[in-house]
Amino acid sequence: MEKKGELTSKQIITIVILIISFGVIILFWFFLNPGGEISKQACLNSITMRGGIPLDFFKDIVVVKCKTQKVCITSGEACEVTGKEVLAIKVENDEDVSEMISKLVEDCWTMTAKGESKYGEYKHCGMCNLVYFGKDVQDSFGVKSPSGRRQIKLQNKAADDVLVHYEESDDKYWLDEPIGIISFLQDKYVKDGKHSIVSVAQYDSDSIKDVGCEEWVF
């Protein structure tokens, strides 16, 4: 016979469920920032939480709160890129371009949990940045090809712990086409025990196919 005032097993289970539900709601508001600005931190938090769910079937419960940041690299002139919130970066020479691309690679690596989070399936990708070049950079940076177009050789200046792959031959990229900074989910622990790497690819159909993305998470 239960004493008056004692909780039944059913009541205890109900209370536990309510506490867990409340905790999930708090995490959702504080970590995923619904309805608010999609910041790098919000992206990282959602990537980390999604990757922390052990069963792939339930991963879609957590929405990845990341978006592609468009970037304009220029020495003065504006880029021909549409859309709001375009990040303008001013450079003076080829070396500056390599440094800026490497900085974006590091940012992509950091906000996707440095390869520690399996936030999707194999060959799922996230487009961290689309990098455009101003007409001034297109006309005077890099080396002119026989066709008259100019291309630049990018030097990897990212930190040693960043897993990055430059997709183009000899690391040379056309300046009149955008460049994608892509988080690529590789097969289980392919390299250094990491779930993902960062790929730098010319944003055209052939180069994107070479990366191997089958689905875009963001």
JOHU-V988391 format. One record per pair of residues at least 4 apart in sequence whose ideal C-beta (glycine too) atoms are under 7 Angstrom apart, sorted by the first residue. I is the first residue (numbers start at 1). J is the second residue. Records with the same first field share a line. If there is no record, write none. Layout:
BEGIN
I->J  J
END
This chain:
BEGIN
2->6  8
7->11  12
9->13
10->14
11->15
12->16
13->17
14->18
15->19
16->20
17->21
18->22
19->23
20->24
21->25
22->26
23->27
24->28
25->29
26->30
27->31
28->32  34
29->34
31->45  49
32->42  45  46  65
33->42  65
38->42  43  65  66  67
39->43
40->44  107  111
41->45
42->46  65
43->47  65  66  111
44->48  110  111  113
45->49
46->50  62  63  64  65  66
47->51  64  66  112  113  117  119
48->52  113  117
49->62
50->59  62  64  117  119
51->113  117  118  119
53->58  59  62
64->119  217  218
66->111  126  218
67->218
68->127  128  129  130  218
69->87  128  129
70->81  83  86  87  130  132
71->87  89  104  129  130  131  132
72->78  79  81  86  87  88  89  132  134
73->89  91  97  100  131  133  134  137
74->78  79  88  90  134  136  137
75->90  91  92  134  136  137
76->136
77->134  135  136
78->134
79->132  133  134
81->86  132
89->100
91->96  97  100
92->96
94->98  141  142  152
95->99
96->100
97->101  141  152
98->102  154  155  157
99->103  157
100->104
101->105  131  154  200
102->106  156  157  158
103->107
104->108  129  131  181
105->109  158  162  164  181  198  200
106->110  158  159  162
107->111
108->112  128  129  181  183  198
109->114  162  198
110->114
112->117  126  183  196
113->117
115->163  194  195  196  197
116->195
117->195
118->195
119->217
120->124  185  217
121->185
122->185  186  187
123->185  212  213  214
124->185  215  217
125->182  183  184  185  213  216  217
126->183  217  218
127->180  182  216  218
128->181  182  183
129->181
130->178  180  203
131->178  179  181
132->178
133->137  138  175
135->139
136->140
137->141  175
138->150  175  176
141->150  152  175
142->150  151  152  175
143->150  151
144->148  150
145->149  150  151
149->174  176
150->175
151->172  173  174  175
152->172  173  175
153->170  171  172
154->166  171  173  200
156->164  166
158->162  164
162->198
163->191  192  194  197  198
164->197  198  200
165->197  199
166->171  200
167->199  200  201  207  210  211
168->172  173  202  207
173->179  202
174->202
177->202  203  204
178->203
179->200  202  203
180->201  203  208
181->198  200
182->198  199  201  211  213
183->196  198
184->196  197  199  211  213
185->195  196
186->190  191  195  196  197
189->193  194
191->197
199->211
201->207  208  210  211
202->207
203->208
204->208
205->209
206->210
208->213
END
